[in-house]
Amino acid sequence: MTAGLRTPDQARAPASQPGQPAPLGPRVTRPTPAQRASVRAILRECVGSTGQALCLVYAPNRRTEATWLGAYARAAGVATQLRPAATATAAAVELACDGGAGATVLILADMTMRVPPGARQLAGIETHSAVDLWAPAGLLELAALAAARRLGGSPLTVSTSGGEVTLATGPFTPDTPPGTVTADVVDANGTFVADAAVAVNRAVAWDARLAQRPVTLRLVAGTVTEVDCPDPVLARFLTRAVHTHNASRAGSVRFGLRRLPGGFSPVAGPVNAARAGVTLRLRVPADRPYNAASADLRVDVTATLQEVP
């Protein structure tokens, strides 16, 4: 990939393979100048001069962005394959990733999913695509390293809307998705009010946003003792997760560092994780699993932050 990347309007891209979308189609809008610049930057960073082919896996709602990336990559002479997922679910996108060995794999999907080793997920939200939210990995890493230094060691007092919790933690380190820092929690005491988003490592069909139904956790010695939420369905789920399946331990704390357009998304995914906020992860202690099926249960509850670390 060179700095003089031609646009699809300047160079005719090779025809797409049978069964794949054309580089530009009648239902695909053309990118704005800002989006064109982001597409070029994504390809330079992710493909560069590796000489590898490009495999673009995308959820159905991200066909436009995948088409842009594919067209610009082909215009630059990069052998490109577009692989649509059958549905906009994590399982379908993960299945579409199979067979991408030997190529640079970019995944355009908004939800949390298992990303194959060496692949890279580009996530967006309902109002902004991954192209709109793109930031160079190097800049995000520098921001995360700086935040980790500022946060330092424990104890750490986190004030949320209507609550305050004191955390004893290990050192903070940059984490995934890019633009986040995470530390293990050794001890936690106080009240944590999550008013931003919730995520569970299980297939759920709810809206991830918590602005209208905040979750209040009371913690003593690192363990959740009380759960409260005005939404009866979510309250019942969280109460059962904490008190029946023992996902009651504050396992880690994560700070999202990115100031992004739009709000928290109804889809639990990398953008919610990286958006400015603080997340408490609840997990099942290794010595207290309710059963084998729920031993790996994790619940992430996120509170908004006025200032990032």
ZITAMO-V35847 format. One record per pair of residues at least 6 apart in sequence whose ideal C-beta (glycine too) atoms are under 6 Angstrom apart, sorted by the first residue. I is the first residue (numbers start at 1). GAP is how many residues later the second one is. Records with the same first field share a line. If there is no record, write none. Layout:
I: GAP ; GAP
//
This chain:
1: 42 ; 43 ; 46 ; 47 ; 48 ; 75
5: 35 ; 71
6: 69
8: 15 ; 63 ; 67
11: 64
13: 10 ; 58 ; 61 ; 62
14: 60
16: 6
20: 62
21: 46 ; 61
23: 47 ; 48
24: 47
28: 36 ; 39
31: 37
35: 96
38: 93 ; 96
39: 29 ; 30 ; 33
42: 92
43: 30
46: 60 ; 74
47: 7 ; 31 ; 57
52: 51 ; 52
53: 26 ; 50
54: 19 ; 24 ; 26 ; 50
55: 26 ; 45 ; 48 ; 50
56: 10 ; 13 ; 14 ; 26 ; 50
57: 26 ; 39 ; 40 ; 50
58: 8 ; 26 ; 50
59: 26 ; 29 ; 34 ; 50
60: 28
61: 27
62: 46
65: 43 ; 64 ; 66
66: 16 ; 42
70: 10 ; 12
73: 7
74: 6
83: 13
85: 7 ; 8 ; 11
86: 6
90: 21 ; 23
93: 16 ; 20
94: 19 ; 20
97: 19
105: 14
106: 14 ; 16
107: 12 ; 14
108: 14
110: 13 ; 14 ; 157 ; 159
111: 156 ; 158
112: 156 ; 157
115: 6
122: 8
123: 7 ; 146 ; 147 ; 148
124: 6 ; 9
125: 137 ; 140 ; 146
127: 135
128: 133 ; 134
133: 127
137: 41
140: 38 ; 39
141: 33
143: 114
144: 30 ; 37
147: 34 ; 110 ; 162
148: 24 ; 25 ; 33
150: 159
151: 21 ; 158
154: 14 ; 15
155: 11 ; 13
156: 11 ; 13
157: 9
158: 7 ; 120
160: 32 ; 33 ; 143
161: 32 ; 34
162: 31
163: 28 ; 29 ; 30
164: 26
165: 23 ; 25 ; 27
166: 23 ; 24
167: 18 ; 21 ; 86
168: 18 ; 19
169: 14 ; 16
170: 13 ; 14
172: 9 ; 11
174: 7
175: 7
177: 93 ; 96 ; 97
179: 78 ; 79 ; 95
180: 74 ; 76 ; 94
181: 74
182: 70 ; 72
183: 70
184: 68
185: 65 ; 67 ; 68
187: 35
188: 31 ; 34 ; 62
189: 30
191: 27
192: 25 ; 88
193: 21 ; 23
194: 16 ; 21 ; 107 ; 108 ; 109
195: 15 ; 19 ; 108 ; 109
196: 14 ; 68 ; 81 ; 106 ; 107 ; 108
197: 11 ; 12 ; 13 ; 67 ; 75 ; 105
198: 10 ; 12 ; 103
199: 69 ; 101
200: 99
201: 97
207: 59
208: 58 ; 60
209: 55 ; 57
213: 16 ; 17 ; 18
215: 14 ; 86
216: 12
217: 7
218: 7 ; 8
219: 31
222: 28
223: 25 ; 26
224: 18 ; 24
227: 11 ; 12 ; 15
229: 6
241: 6 ; 58
242: 6
245: 45 ; 49 ; 52
246: 38 ; 42 ; 44
247: 35 ; 37 ; 50 ; 52
249: 34 ; 36
250: 30
251: 30 ; 32
252: 29
253: 27
254: 25
255: 23 ; 54
256: 17 ; 18 ; 19 ; 20 ; 21
257: 51
258: 16 ; 17
259: 17
260: 15
264: 8
265: 6 ; 7
276: 29 ; 32
277: 25 ; 27 ; 28
278: 25 ; 27
279: 21 ; 23
280: 21
281: 17 ; 19
282: 17
283: 15
284: 11 ; 13
289: 6
//
